[in-house]
Amino acid sequence: MTIRKQHGKQTKFNAAIDLIKNEETIATLSQKYGIHQSILQRWKSMLLKEGPTIFEDRRRKKESSEKVDNYERKIGELIMEVDFLKKALVQ
C-alpha cells in the first residue's frame, strides 16, 4: 500500500513556475521537490491552462450571482402564485 503525499498549493505553484522557467531540468526539479516528473508536468499544464482566471473581473461574478438569486426568488414567488390559483380554481 502506498501513501499519497499531500502537497500544498504554494508548493504546487512554485514547482510549476520552476518548471516553466526552464532553468533546471525536470529530473532535477523532481528530485528537489520529491515529486514524480509526470505530476510536475500535470501541475505545469494546470497552471498554464487555469492561470489566466486569476485576472478575471470578480465584480462580474458577483453581479451574475445576484441576478441568479433574484431570478430564483421570482421563480419561487411565481410557483406560489400558480399553486394558489390552482387551488382557487378547483374550489
C-alpha positions in Angstrom: 0.0 0.0 0.0 1.4 3.4 -1.0 0.6 6.5 0.9 0.0 9.6 -1.2 1.7 12.7 -0.1 -0.4 15.8 0.0 1.3 18.9 -1.4 0.1 22.4 -0.6 -1.0 24.9 -3.3 2.1 27.0 -2.8 4.4 24.0 -3.3 2.5 23.1 -6.5 2.6 26.7 -7.7 6.4 27.0 -7.0 7.2 23.7 -8.7 5.2 24.6 -11.8 6.8 28.0 -12.0 10.2 26.5 -11.7 9.4 24.1 -14.5 8.1 26.9 -16.7 11.3 28.9 -16.1 13.2 26.1 -17.7 16.3 26.9 -15.6 16.6 23.3 -14.2 15.8 20.0 -15.8 12.6 18.2 -14.9 14.7 15.5 -13.3 16.4 18.0 -11.1 13.1 19.6 -10.1 11.6 16.2 -9.5 14.4 15.4 -7.1 14.3 18.9 -5.5 10.6 18.7 -4.7 10.4 14.9 -4.2 7.6 14.8 -6.8 7.3 12.5 -9.8 8.0 14.1 -13.2 4.5 13.3 -14.5 3.0 15.1 -11.6 5.2 18.2 -12.2 4.1 18.2 -15.9 0.4 18.0 -14.8 0.9 20.9 -12.4 2.6 22.9 -15.2 -0.3 22.2 -17.6 -2.9 23.2 -15.0 -1.1 26.4 -14.3 -0.8 27.3 -17.9 -4.4 26.4 -18.6 -6.0 28.0 -15.5 -3.6 30.8 -14.8 -5.5 33.5 -16.7 -8.5 33.0 -14.5 -6.7 34.8 -11.6 -7.1 38.0 -13.5 -10.9 37.7 -14.1 -13.1 40.5 -13.1 -14.7 39.3 -9.8 -17.3 42.1 -9.9 -18.9 40.4 -12.9 -19.2 37.1 -10.9 -20.9 38.9 -8.0 -23.3 40.7 -10.3 -24.2 37.4 -12.0 -24.7 35.7 -8.7 -27.1 38.5 -7.6 -29.1 38.2 -10.8 -29.4 34.4 -10.3 -30.6 35.0 -6.7 -33.2 37.5 -7.9 -34.4 35.1 -10.7 -34.6 32.2 -8.2 -36.6 34.4 -5.8 -39.0 35.4 -8.6 -39.5 31.8 -9.7 -40.4 30.9 -6.2 -43.0 33.6 -6.0 -44.5 32.6 -9.3 -44.7 29.0 -8.3 -46.5 30.0 -5.1 -49.0 32.1 -7.2 -49.6 29.3 -9.6 -50.3 26.8 -6.7 -52.6 29.4 -5.1 -54.5 29.9 -8.3 -54.8 26.1 -9.0 -56.3 25.7 -5.5 -58.7 28.6 -6.1 -59.8 27.2 -9.5 -60.6 23.8 -8.0 -62.9 25.2 -5.4 
